[in-house]
Amino acid sequence: MKIIMLGAPGAGKGTQAKQIAGKYQIPHISTGDIFRANIKEGTELGMKAKTFMDQGALVPDELTVALVVDRIQKDDCKNGFVLDGFPRTIPQAEVLDKTLAEMGEKMDYAIDVDVPDENIVNRMGGRRACVNCGATYHIVNIPTKVEGICDKCNSETILRDDDKPETVQKRLSVYHEQTQPLIDYYKSQGILKTVDGTRPMDDVFAAIVEILGA
Ligand code: AMP
């Protein structure tokens, strides 16, 4: 099963993607997580990506596309994968389709987790990420057991630079300009499914499972 998660930044697509990966036993491929891991390790890719990410801009295709093209050809992707944060532009989607076509494959579902902008701005201000392992929380919806401390590795949790209010506004406008057109792109391919992302997380996941089948 090959799935793309669509939705504005902060719509909850990452949380849902992780649950899908767990239930269907397929890899969760998040370009944002790959970039953040590179930033943490201080790689050249990480340093280049950070300048764009901190401004709420997209990382250029030449740093992004090859990562995903390589990743989806790995053995563990044979039974499918869930893409989270990729594609984010029509050209990225076209490269993905072309790569899969060359492998004799195609995407099965594009799931749009739909949340209005006003909800997004409120949500992102409450988001916290672990400085060490990158696990994400929300001060109201997914709180840590001890305030400010990661449940998984006991490190500090912080508001990521790219979740700060001014950056969120920029990310939302980038989303509307560059990523939202993918909704029509996948609608015309007949694989678009929309779920109401304003509902509680478990309800959103139940709606997704209904689409994908148990
Ligand atoms: P995310 O964790 O998916 O919200 O991604 C965080 C940031 O990483 C984005 O705001 C972009 O700067 C960058 N990024 C992640 N995925 C992509 C992509 N497919 N194309 C370009 N930039 C990306």
Residues whose N, C-alpha, C, O or C-beta is under 5 A from the ligand:
A	BS01	AMP	P9 T31 G32 D33 F52 M53 G56 A57 L58 V59 T64 D84 G85 F86 P87 R88
